[in-house]
Amino acid sequence: MSVELLDNPRFFGFRVRRQIDGRTYQEYFSLKENGKRLRGARRAAVKAVAEARDEELSSLQQKSRDKADREIQLDASGQIKGILCRLKKEKSGTMTPVFQVGIMSRVSGKIVNTTVSINKHGIPAAWQKAVDFYCEHKQISKRTKIYKELISRCPKKAQVTRFLKALG
């Protein structure tokens, strides 16, 4: 819930704030009337209005997240947001090419990360494992169109090589 009580010299009341599609929605609900602070039932009524607005915004936020999870989002370099091709430095100092997955999990409600070694599995199998991890945490079924499209976006060896050379 993002209903917050503000009590400072400039404002006394509740603030409702949510981020939806990169835009911040912020509204204020004053607990002052004619220069006096509201108490009791009138204060509870203002809080109920603020919480109701927060519920509306929460619903919009969830719909936005659901919609975003059903679409493939690409970054400026053309990679899928959340699945990146990287060079990982091992404890031995060796640089290993990996697919790195870092996303907000709908399963656990927190950010999850993993890496899949391209050297160990090969590009197609490593990509498959990375996409499976991504879809497990985004709750995307393997029978959906989006899953099949993610699998089909497996980078070719030349693309991976070119990208890794650009990294260093």
Buried (B, 14 or more C-beta within 10 A) or exposed (E): EBBEEBEEEEEBBBBBBBEBEEEEBEBEBEBEEEEEEBEEEEBEEBBEBBBEBBEEBBEBBEEBBEEEBEEEEEEEEEBBEBBBBBBEEEEEEEEBBBBBBBBBBBEEEEEBEBBBBBEEBEBBBBBBBBBBBBBBBBEBEEEEEBBEEBBEBBBEEEBBEEBBEEEE
